[in-house]
Amino acid sequence: MRKAETRRAVAIRHVAFEDLGILGPILAARGYDVVYREAGLAALDQHEAMEADLLVVLGGPIGVYEEAIYPFLGEEIGLLERRLAADRPTLGICLGCQLIARALGARVYPSGIKEIGWGPLVLTAAGEQSALRFLAPAATEVLHWHGDTFDLPAGARLLASTERCVNQAFAAGNALALQFHAEVEMPGLERWFIGHACEIAATAGIDVAGLRLASAREGPRLARAGRAMFEAWLDELGTRERRSRR
């Protein structure tokens, strides 16, 4: 039996190498009992996912609109619809971000370009006041790895953009959706280069050698900024929770 003070975090993982990265140790240090649930391998425990103190939906190389091929996507979208309606703390990264957008009624679709590699974000005014402020310095680059984009959900606050993709991050109540990857760390990225070998080879202008070099250069900086960002967001959740109890 878990101790009463222990919190529960459920992470829905779509491919083994796209995990919580730096966020895992942060959650553990804050007393979260972290469990992974592998998408597509078994039906999601809807009660567990709804009752979790934090739900994290991770990335993956499939499209939100491919429900006919991957029926479990419909299950995830339905879960997110209920969780977001209840304003339960939820984090979406890359595919997880797009799933949150879809659950909030927005369109998700191919952007026509592949945004793969390291690059800076441009924060909106709302982004500068959010936890993403720790990613604001021009020297901090994040990892982008997507070919889809989405319309901003009604009522959501846009937090960040890039030159190639307007909608990179948004907030909606206690949900944070990040199209980019701030959770990654070396040497774990080597598994990405293996797992995404076909996509890398099929995308003009990038190769493993270049991605590896950029990751070695930018990774340590992002690890510091990413930790600060996730810590600040979790602090914000805690502040809202305490206020709601008054």
Rosetta blueprint (number, residue, H / E / L):
1 M L
2 R L
3 K L
4 A L
5 E L
6 T L
7 R E
8 R E
9 A E
10 V E
11 A E
12 I E
13 R E
14 H L
15 V L
16 A L
17 F L
18 E L
19 D L
20 L L
21 G L
22 I L
23 L H
24 G H
25 P H
26 I H
27 L H
28 A H
29 A H
30 R L
31 G L
32 Y E
33 D E
34 V E
35 V E
36 Y E
37 R E
38 E E
39 A L
40 G L
41 L L
42 A L
43 A L
44 L L
45 D L
46 Q H
47 H H
48 E H
49 A H
50 M H
51 E H
52 A L
53 D L
54 L E
55 L E
56 V E
57 V E
58 L L
59 G L
60 G L
61 P L
62 I L
63 G L
64 V L
65 Y L
66 E L
67 E L
68 A L
69 I L
70 Y L
71 P L
72 F H
73 L H
74 G H
75 E H
76 E H
77 I H
78 G H
79 L H
80 L H
81 E H
82 R H
83 R H
84 L H
85 A H
86 A L
87 D L
88 R L
89 P L
90 T E
91 L E
92 G E
93 I E
94 C L
95 L H
96 G H
97 C H
98 Q H
99 L H
100 I H
101 A H
102 R H
103 A H
104 L L
105 G L
106 A L
107 R L
108 V E
109 Y E
110 P E
111 S E
112 G E
113 I E
114 K E
115 E E
116 I E
117 G E
118 W E
119 G E
120 P L
121 L L
122 V E
123 L E
124 T L
125 A H
126 A H
127 G H
128 E H
129 Q L
130 S L
131 A H
132 L H
133 R H
134 F H
135 L H
136 A L
137 P L
138 A L
139 A L
140 T L
141 E L
142 V E
143 L E
144 H E
145 W E
146 H E
147 G E
148 D E
149 T E
150 F E
151 D L
152 L L
153 P L
154 A L
155 G L
156 A L
157 R E
158 L E
159 L E
160 A E
161 S E
162 T L
163 E L
164 R L
165 C L
166 V L
167 N L
168 Q L
169 A E
170 F E
171 A E
172 A E
173 G L
174 N L
175 A E
176 L E
177 A E
178 L E
179 Q L
180 F L
181 H E
182 A L
183 E L
184 V L
185 E L
186 M L
187 P L
188 G L
189 L H
190 E H
191 R H
192 W H
193 F H
194 I H
195 G H
196 H L
197 A H
198 C H
199 E H
200 I H
201 A H
202 A H
203 T L
204 A L
205 G L
206 I L
207 D L
208 V H
209 A H
210 G H
211 L H
212 R H
213 L H
214 A H
215 S H
216 A H
217 R H
218 E H
219 G H
220 P H
221 R H
222 L H
223 A H
224 R H
225 A H
226 G H
227 R H
228 A H
229 M H
230 F H
231 E H
232 A H
233 W H
234 L H
235 D H
236 E H
237 L H
238 G H
239 T H
240 R H
241 E H
242 R H
243 R H
244 S H
245 R H
246 R L
